[in-house]
Amino acid sequence: MKKSRLAALLAAGTLLLGGCGLLPEPSSLIQAPSTVSAEAGSQENLAALARSHVPRGTVLSVPSAPIGEDSVLPADFDADGKDEVVVLYHARDSHNQVGAFVLQQEGQDWKKAFTVKGSGYEISWASTNDITGDGVPELLLGWKVGNLAGNVLEIYQNQNGKFQQLKKLNFHQLELIDFEGDLQSRLAVWKKDVVDAFEVDLLKWEKNGFILDKHRYPAYFPRVVQYYERRTEAVPDAAYYWYYLADAHLKAKHPELAYRSIQRGMQQKIVIPSYEAFTELQESILAQLEGHSSDFLYEVRSAGFTMSVPKEMVPDLMIKEENGPEASYRVTVSRSHYRSLFTVSVFSKDMYVEREEDSLEKIAETDELLFFVEKEGAEVSRISNEEAALRDKLVSSIRPGLVYPSYRSLEEDSITKLVKQATNQYWYVASGGKMPGGELEMFTYDDLDYRHMGTDLDSIHKLTAYLSESFTSDSIQSFVKRMKFIEHEGRLAQPNADGGSLANFEKAEVVQVSGNSEVKKVDIKVPLGSSLSYELVPIEIQKTEAGWRISSEPGTF
């Protein structure tokens, strides 16, 4: 019915594409292949294979995490060079009945090598990663059992052709972490204590079980510090946030900052954790401080440098990071709220313009970055000779580079990959698509200058199918309406517009993720060009039957 109506309107000449009913659902554009060929390897073929094996009355199910994973996961569990296929499903009439199975190819046929019924009412996690470090992936399945109880993670390994459960873990939030230069994945397990305060630990598989990976704490826990810094800023009188901030600082090898945080927490009303827990953590912090005879190494990870902080400066040292002028990134070091000592400004070599009146002193450089220091004007005269000597010692210790290895989060990698794909698709649409003749065909309609879209985007079906790889149907409809796309002489057209942006989504990083199992709100830090200066971009991502898709409108980020 819609097709015939659309054809009739197209025959009339020009059609405005503002109505929701004129846009097809992305799923309607996907045609099942005439034959299911697993060798083809495409996600569509794998999905068709999976659908032919799901139990009666069930449908494929997209996991709630990590964002980016699909209902069908290929992985080589037996190291024979051929992928098996993990299939996730739930009951057609109820999401409360969930399960998974693994398909293995035998000759020309596919058979179930493993099946498991979910121990919860939602698939809260599904991934295939090398947890044990043997070079072969394990199967990780998470089941949600309740809002308070959280989730159960089950880890399975193929042992001599049979899948055996290695371990069960409880969690409320989970991150899968890969450290630079290390092929073995770690698990960052967040267990809720109260409200949105979590006990966090980093786990590594060793021999027959998980151990605390204390060696990697300093690399991972600055991330936990950032989380609790946001919480203490939002709710400064909640003692439990200060407790967990102190714990995170201690694990990040900053007992000096941990001491400051535990003191703030003990000034508040203590209910959870107990006063005894606060006292015990304070004693651990003091023990590390007393046993520390040298200066403290401090990574300014966002600015790409490390400095050695003299012990005398530790108790009241403050460090503030922010965007600076002319696409610089500024790190201001102060002895208190009122006495700034110096500011380090970091510039991209590609974007730095030297000025004669600059009061900046260059202290270091890398292949890509320039590091300058500026002593704080009027503040300098207010510091003592002893403090000036400590300041100069601190400045002279600044070195480009980091002490601890960088790492990648599976979910954050998937989010940034989706966002990069989405922005590339938006700019491709803005360019008009494929123009075989190389020339734009322009015309005027309703006092606006328009141009026809290229052959790969010259119909609403083609445009929708293309954008639906990254965006939800509603966001595409809103985009088409806002941008005033029209059908003109049987071809899609868009208004002429110039565009461009310094936002470098190729180097985007996830700052934080919030939301529920259906919709996630994500804050993305997007550098400007090749600099460290950035924009903070909010994006919404929604779970659909086709997988996780961006529900923010194309062109709004």
JOQUI-V935230 format. One record per pair of residues at least 6 apart in sequence whose C-alpha atoms are under 7 Angstrom apart, sorted by the first residue. I is the first residue (numbers start at 1). GAP is how many residues later the second one is. D is the distance in Angstrom with one decimal. If there is no record, write none. Layout:
# JOQUI-V935230
((I;GAP;D) (I;GAP;D))
This chain:
# JOQUI-V935230
((9;6;6.7) (10;480;5.8) (13;475;6.1) (13;476;5.4) (14;472;6.8) (14;473;5.3) (14;474;4.4) (14;475;6.2) (15;471;5.5) (15;472;4.9) (15;473;6.6) (16;469;6.7) (16;470;4.6) (16;471;6.5) (17;463;6.7) (17;464;6.3) (17;467;6.9) (17;468;5.9) (17;469;5.3) (18;462;6.6) (18;463;4.3) (20;457;6.0) (23;454;6.6) (24;437;6.9) (25;448;6.2) (26;438;6.6) (26;439;5.9) (26;442;5.8) (26;447;6.5) (29;436;6.4) (32;16;6.8) (33;12;6.9) (36;9;5.8) (36;12;6.6) (36;13;6.2) (37;8;6.3) (38;7;6.3) (38;8;6.2) (46;26;6.9) (47;25;6.4) (50;37;6.2) (51;9;7.0) (57;34;6.0) (57;35;5.5) (58;31;6.3) (58;32;5.4) (58;33;4.2) (58;34;4.6) (59;30;5.4) (59;31;5.7) (59;32;6.3) (59;33;5.6) (60;11;5.9) (60;28;5.8) (60;29;4.3) (60;30;6.5) (61;10;5.2) (61;27;5.4) (61;28;4.5) (61;29;5.8) (62;8;5.4) (62;9;4.5) (62;483;6.8) (62;485;5.9) (63;6;6.9) (63;7;6.9) (63;8;6.7) (63;60;5.1) (63;61;5.7) (63;62;5.7) (63;63;6.1) (64;59;6.3) (64;60;4.8) (64;61;6.1) (64;453;5.0) (64;454;6.9) (65;59;5.7) (65;60;4.7) (65;61;6.8) (66;59;6.2) (66;345;4.9) (67;344;5.6) (67;347;6.4) (67;348;6.5) (67;481;6.3) (68;346;5.1) (68;347;6.7) (68;480;5.9) (70;477;5.6) (71;16;6.0) (71;17;5.2) (72;13;6.7) (72;14;5.6) (72;15;4.8) (72;16;6.5) (73;12;5.7) (73;13;4.9) (73;14;6.6) (74;9;5.7) (74;10;5.7) (74;11;4.5) (74;12;6.1) (75;8;4.8) (75;9;5.4) (75;10;6.3) (75;53;6.7) (76;6;5.8) (76;7;4.2) (76;8;5.6) (77;7;6.8) (77;59;6.2) (77;60;5.8) (77;61;6.8) (77;81;6.0) (78;80;6.3) (79;57;6.5) (84;18;6.7) (84;19;5.7) (84;20;5.0) (85;17;5.5) (85;18;5.0) (85;19;6.7) (86;15;5.8) (86;16;4.5) (86;17;6.4) (87;13;5.5) (87;14;5.4) (87;15;6.2) (88;11;6.1) (88;12;4.5) (88;13;6.9) (89;9;5.8) (89;10;5.6) (89;11;6.1) (90;7;5.5) (90;8;4.2) (90;9;6.4) (91;6;5.4) (91;7;6.6) (95;26;6.7) (95;27;6.7) (96;25;4.1) (96;26;6.2) (97;24;5.8) (98;19;6.4) (98;20;5.2) (98;23;6.3) (98;24;6.4) (98;25;6.8) (99;17;5.8) (99;18;4.3) (99;19;4.7) (100;15;5.9) (100;16;5.5) (100;17;6.5) (101;11;6.6) (101;13;5.4) (101;14;4.1) (101;15;6.2) (102;10;5.6) (102;11;5.6) (102;12;5.1) (102;13;6.5) (103;7;6.0) (103;8;5.4) (103;9;4.6) (103;10;5.8) (104;6;5.5) (104;7;5.5) (104;8;6.2) (104;9;5.9) (105;6;6.4) (114;49;6.5) (118;25;6.2) (119;24;6.0) (120;23;4.8) (120;24;5.0) (120;25;4.5) (121;22;6.8) (121;23;5.9) (121;24;6.2) (122;21;5.6) (122;22;5.1) (123;19;5.9) (123;20;4.9) (123;21;6.4) (124;18;5.0) (124;19;5.2) (124;20;5.6) (125;16;5.5) (125;17;4.3) (125;18;6.9) (126;14;5.6) (126;15;4.7) (126;16;6.3) (127;12;6.3) (127;13;5.3) (127;14;6.9) (128;9;5.7) (128;10;5.5) (128;11;4.8) (128;12;6.0) (129;8;4.5) (129;9;5.4) (129;10;6.8) (129;56;6.8) (130;6;5.7) (130;7;4.0) (130;8;5.6) (130;54;5.8) (130;55;5.9) (131;6;7.0) (131;7;6.4) (131;53;5.8) (131;54;5.1) (131;55;6.6) (131;74;6.4) (132;52;6.6) (132;73;5.4) (133;50;6.6) (133;51;4.5) (138;17;6.8) (138;18;5.8) (138;19;5.0) (139;16;5.7) (139;17;5.0) (139;18;6.5) (140;13;6.8) (140;14;5.9) (140;15;4.7) (140;16;6.5) (141;12;5.7) (141;13;5.2) (141;14;6.5) (142;9;6.4) (142;10;5.5) (142;11;4.2) (142;12;6.2) (143;8;5.4) (143;9;5.3) (143;10;6.5) (144;6;6.0) (144;7;4.3) (144;8;6.5) (145;6;5.5) (150;21;6.0) (150;22;4.8) (151;19;5.7) (151;20;5.3) (151;21;5.8) (152;16;6.7) (152;17;5.7) (152;18;4.7) (152;19;6.4) (153;15;5.5) (153;16;5.0) (153;17;6.2) (154;11;6.9) (154;13;6.0) (154;14;4.7) (154;15;6.7) (155;10;5.7) (155;11;5.5) (155;12;5.4) (155;13;6.5) (156;7;6.0) (156;8;5.4) (156;9;4.4) (156;10;5.5) (157;6;5.3) (157;7;5.4) (157;8;6.4) (157;9;6.6) (158;6;6.3) (171;18;6.0) (171;19;5.9) (171;20;5.2) (172;18;5.8) (172;19;5.1) (172;20;6.1) (173;16;6.4) (173;17;4.9) (173;18;6.8) (174;14;5.8) (174;15;5.0) (174;16;6.0) (175;12;5.9) (175;13;4.9) (175;14;6.7) (175;234;6.5) (176;9;6.7) (176;10;5.9) (176;11;4.9) (176;12;6.3) (176;233;5.7) (176;234;5.6) (177;8;5.6) (177;9;5.0) (177;10;6.1) (177;11;6.9) (177;230;6.6) (177;231;5.7) (177;232;4.8) (177;233;6.4) (178;6;6.9) (178;7;5.0) (178;8;6.4) (178;229;5.5) (178;230;5.2) (178;231;6.5) (179;226;6.7) (179;227;6.1) (179;228;4.1) (179;229;6.3) (180;225;6.0) (180;226;5.7) (180;227;5.5) (186;16;6.8) (186;17;5.7) (186;18;5.2) (187;15;5.8) (187;16;5.1) (187;17;6.8) (188;12;7.0) (188;13;5.8) (188;14;4.5) (188;15;6.3) (189;11;5.7) (189;12;5.5) (189;13;6.4) (190;8;5.6) (190;9;5.7) (190;10;4.6) (190;11;6.8) (191;7;5.1) (191;8;5.2) (191;9;6.5) (192;6;4.3) (192;7;6.3) (193;6;6.5) (197;44;6.5) (201;11;7.0) (202;10;5.9) (202;11;5.7) (203;7;5.9) (203;8;5.6) (203;9;4.9) (203;10;5.4) (204;6;5.3) (204;7;5.4) (204;8;6.3) (204;9;5.6) (205;6;6.3) (217;34;5.6) (217;35;5.8) (218;33;6.2) (218;34;4.0) (218;35;5.9) (218;186;6.8) (219;185;5.3) (219;186;6.1) (219;187;6.8) (221;27;5.8) (221;30;6.3) (221;31;5.1) (222;30;5.9) (224;24;6.1) (225;20;5.8) (225;23;5.5) (225;24;6.3) (228;13;6.2) (228;17;5.3) (229;16;6.9) (231;10;6.5) (232;9;5.8) (232;10;6.5) (237;31;6.0) (238;30;6.9) (239;26;4.5) (239;27;6.9) (239;29;5.4) (239;30;6.4) (239;31;5.9) (240;32;6.0) (240;33;6.3) (242;19;5.6) (242;20;6.1) (242;22;6.6) (242;23;4.8) (243;19;5.7) (243;22;6.0) (243;35;6.8) (245;16;6.5) (246;12;4.1) (246;13;6.8) (246;15;5.1) (246;16;5.4) (247;11;6.7) (249;6;6.4) (249;8;6.2) (249;9;4.9) (250;8;5.5) (250;35;6.8) (255;30;5.5) (255;33;6.4) (255;34;6.1) (256;33;6.8) (256;58;6.1) (256;59;6.4) (258;27;6.7) (259;23;6.9) (259;26;6.2) (262;20;6.5) (295;13;5.7) (295;14;5.4) (295;15;4.7) (295;16;5.5) (296;12;5.4) (296;13;5.0) (296;14;6.5) (296;15;6.8) (297;9;6.9) (297;10;5.9) (297;11;4.6) (297;12;6.3) (298;8;5.6) (298;9;5.4) (298;10;6.1) (298;11;6.9) (299;6;6.2) (299;7;4.4) (299;8;6.6) (299;103;6.3) (300;6;5.9) (301;101;6.9) (303;43;6.9) (303;229;7.0) (304;96;6.0) (304;97;5.5) (304;98;6.5) (305;93;6.7) (305;94;5.5) (305;95;4.2) (305;96;4.9) (305;97;5.9) (306;92;5.7) (306;93;5.4) (306;94;6.3) (306;95;6.4) (306;96;5.9) (307;87;6.8) (307;90;5.3) (307;91;4.4) (307;92;6.4) (308;86;6.2) (308;89;5.7) (309;85;6.0) (316;19;5.6) (316;20;6.0) (317;17;5.8) (317;18;4.6) (317;19;6.3) (318;15;5.8) (318;16;5.0) (318;17;6.0) (318;18;6.3) (319;12;6.8) (319;13;5.7) (319;14;4.7) (319;15;6.3) (320;11;5.6) (320;12;5.1) (320;13;6.6) (321;9;5.8) (321;10;4.6) (321;11;6.5) (322;7;6.1) (322;8;5.4) (322;9;6.7) (323;6;4.7) (323;7;5.9) (323;210;5.2) (323;211;6.9) (324;6;5.3) (327;204;6.3) (327;206;5.3) (328;17;6.2) (328;18;5.5) (328;19;4.9) (328;203;6.8) (328;204;6.6) (328;205;5.5) (329;16;5.6) (329;17;5.1) (329;18;6.8) (329;203;5.7) (329;204;5.1) (330;13;6.6) (330;14;5.7) (330;15;4.6) (330;16;6.5) (331;12;5.5) (331;13;5.1) (331;14;6.5) (332;10;6.0) (332;11;4.3) (332;12;6.4) (333;7;6.1) (333;8;5.8) (333;9;5.6) (333;10;6.1) (334;6;4.0) (334;7;5.1) (335;6;6.8) (339;40;6.2) (340;36;6.2) (340;39;6.3) (341;34;6.2) (341;35;5.9) (341;39;6.8) (341;50;6.7) (342;31;6.8) (342;32;5.6) (342;33;4.3) (342;34;5.2) (343;30;5.6) (343;31;5.3) (343;32;6.4) (344;27;6.8) (344;28;5.6) (344;29;4.5) (344;30;6.5) (345;26;5.9) (345;27;5.2) (345;28;6.2) (346;23;6.7) (346;24;5.7) (346;25;4.7) (346;26;6.4) (347;22;5.7) (347;23;5.2) (347;24;6.7) (347;184;6.2) (348;20;6.0) (348;21;4.7) (348;22;6.3) (348;182;6.0) (348;183;4.7) (349;19;5.6) (349;20;5.4) (349;21;6.2) (350;180;7.0) (359;15;6.5) (360;12;5.7) (360;13;5.7) (360;14;5.2) (361;11;5.2) (361;12;5.2) (361;13;6.4) (362;9;5.8) (362;10;4.2) (362;11;6.4) (363;8;5.8) (363;9;5.5) (363;10;6.7) (364;6;6.3) (364;7;5.1) (365;6;5.7) (412;98;6.1) (416;92;6.5) (416;93;6.8) (418;52;6.6) (420;85;5.8) (420;86;6.3) (421;49;7.0) (422;48;5.4) (425;42;6.8) (426;128;6.1) (426;129;6.4) (432;21;4.8) (432;22;5.6) (433;20;6.2) (433;21;4.7) (433;23;6.4) (433;24;6.1) (434;20;4.6) (434;21;5.8) (434;22;6.0) (435;19;4.8) (435;20;6.6) (440;11;6.5) (441;10;5.4) (441;11;5.6) (442;8;5.5) (442;9;4.2) (442;10;6.5) (443;6;5.9) (443;7;5.3) (443;8;6.2) (444;6;5.7) (448;47;6.6) (449;46;5.7) (449;47;5.7) (450;43;6.3) (450;44;5.4) (450;45;4.1) (450;46;5.2) (451;42;5.4) (451;43;5.7) (451;44;6.3) (451;45;6.2) (452;39;6.8) (452;40;6.0) (452;41;4.1) (452;42;6.6) (453;39;5.7) (453;40;5.2) (456;6;6.6) (457;6;5.1) (458;33;5.2) (458;34;4.6) (459;32;5.9) (459;33;5.0) (460;32;6.7) (464;12;6.9) (470;79;5.3) (470;80;6.0) (471;78;4.9) (471;79;4.6) (471;80;6.0) (472;77;5.5) (472;78;6.0) (472;79;5.3) (475;76;5.4) (475;77;6.1) (475;78;4.7) (476;77;6.7) (478;75;6.8) (479;74;5.9) (479;75;6.2) (484;10;6.7) (485;8;5.7) (485;9;4.7) (486;6;5.8) (486;7;5.4) (486;8;6.5) (487;6;6.1) (502;26;5.2) (502;27;5.1) (503;23;6.1) (503;24;6.0) (503;25;4.8) (503;26;6.0) (504;22;6.0) (504;23;5.4) (504;24;5.7) (504;25;5.4) (505;21;5.8) (507;19;6.8) (507;20;6.7) (508;16;6.5) (508;17;5.6) (508;18;4.5) (508;19;6.5) (509;15;5.6) (509;16;5.1) (509;17;6.6) (510;13;6.1) (510;14;4.6) (510;15;6.1) (511;12;5.4) (511;13;5.6) (511;14;6.3) (512;10;5.9) (512;11;5.5) (513;7;6.6) (513;8;5.8) (513;9;4.6) (513;10;6.6) (514;6;5.6) (514;7;5.2) (514;8;6.5) (515;6;5.8) (518;24;5.9) (518;25;5.2) (519;22;5.8) (519;23;4.5) (519;24;6.3) (520;20;5.8) (520;21;5.2) (520;22;6.3) (521;18;6.0) (521;19;4.6) (521;20;6.4) (522;16;5.8) (522;17;5.2) (522;18;6.1) (523;13;6.5) (523;14;5.6) (523;15;4.5) (523;16;6.3) (524;12;5.7) (524;13;5.0) (524;14;6.2) (525;9;6.2) (525;10;5.8) (525;11;4.7) (525;12;6.3) (526;8;5.2) (526;9;5.2) (526;10;6.3) (527;6;5.6) (527;7;4.0) (527;8;6.4) (528;6;5.3) (537;20;6.5) (539;13;5.9) (540;10;6.0) (540;11;5.5) (540;12;5.4) (541;7;6.6) (541;8;5.6) (541;9;4.3) (541;10;5.3) (542;6;5.6) (542;7;5.4) (542;8;6.1) (542;9;5.9) (543;6;6.3))
